[in-house]
Amino acid sequence: MNRSSTISSKGQITVPQEIRKRLGVAPGDRVEFVNEEGRIVIRPIRSEVNPFEKYIGVLGPFPGGEEGIKAWIDDMRSDEDYE
């Protein structure tokens, strides 16, 4: 797969749509250019932040605390025995 792009006067390029899809990048995403064995490779910069972290605690504590969780899991497991 050979694709090309023209460098603008500001040093910008347009990444072809097929390449963006393969990289899994969208507008606003960051990429890095890495020199690997004499070749320049473009790859997405993935965030180390858990995207679900902002939702932790939204529902409040589980009713019954840790014991309630264990009882709920045990109850679900016993329901599986009857299927």
KARAMO-V300667 format. One record per pair of residues at least 12 apart in sequence whose ideal C-beta (glycine too) atoms are under 6 Angstrom apart, sorted by the first residue. I is the first residue (numbers start at 1). J is the second residue. D is the distance in Angstrom with one decimal. If there is no record, write none. Layout:
<<I	J	D> <I	J	D>>
This chain:
<<3	16	4.4> <3	19	5.9> <23	44	5.3> <25	44	5.1> <30	45	4.3> <31	44	5.5> <32	45	5.4>>
